[in-house]
Amino acid sequence: MPKLKTKSGAAKRFKRTASGSFKRAQGFRRHILTKKTTKQKRHLRSPCMVHESDTPMLNRLMPYA
């Protein structure tokens, strides 16, 4: 059985936690920031978890994570 390739786009966006789930950064932080409040932008800074229904897909995209 050959080695499986990791999807490099997914590797840049997701990190596996010790419990086996994945964490991700939040969107809506790239541009059009002047109309967003400071509180909104501060809350977008913190990472959040990937939903458990999307975890099997990420396991296929990143087999060795």
C-alpha positions in Angstrom: 0.0 0.0 0.0 1.6 3.3 -1.0 1.8 6.3 1.3 -1.1 8.7 1.2 -0.6 12.4 0.4 -1.8 15.1 2.8 -3.9 17.8 1.1 -1.6 20.8 1.7 -4.5 23.3 1.7 -6.1 21.4 4.6 -2.8 21.2 6.5 -2.5 24.9 6.4 -6.0 25.5 7.8 -6.5 22.8 10.4 -4.6 21.4 13.3 -5.4 18.2 15.2 -5.9 18.4 18.9 -4.8 15.8 21.4 -8.4 14.5 21.7 -8.5 13.8 18.0 -10.8 16.7 16.9 -9.6 19.6 14.8 -9.3 23.3 15.5 -9.6 26.0 12.9 -9.4 29.8 12.6 -12.5 31.8 12.1 -13.3 33.6 8.9 -14.5 37.2 8.3 -11.1 38.7 9.4 -9.5 39.6 6.1 -11.1 42.8 4.8 -14.0 45.2 5.3 -12.9 45.5 9.0 -13.8 49.1 9.4 -17.5 48.4 9.8 -17.0 45.6 12.3 -16.8 46.5 16.0 -13.7 45.9 18.1 -15.5 43.2 20.1 -16.5 41.4 16.9 -12.9 41.4 15.7 -11.6 40.3 19.1 -13.9 37.3 19.2 -12.9 36.3 15.7 -9.3 36.0 16.8 -9.9 32.9 19.0 -9.8 29.5 17.3 -12.8 27.3 17.3 -13.4 23.6 16.8 -14.5 21.9 13.6 -17.9 20.3 13.9 -17.8 16.6 14.5 -19.8 15.8 11.3 -16.8 17.3 9.3 -14.1 15.3 11.2 -14.3 12.2 8.9 -13.7 14.3 5.9 -10.6 15.9 7.5 -9.3 12.5 8.5 -9.3 11.6 4.8 -7.7 14.9 3.8 -5.0 14.7 6.5 -4.3 11.0 7.1 -1.2 11.5 9.2 -2.3 14.5 11.3 
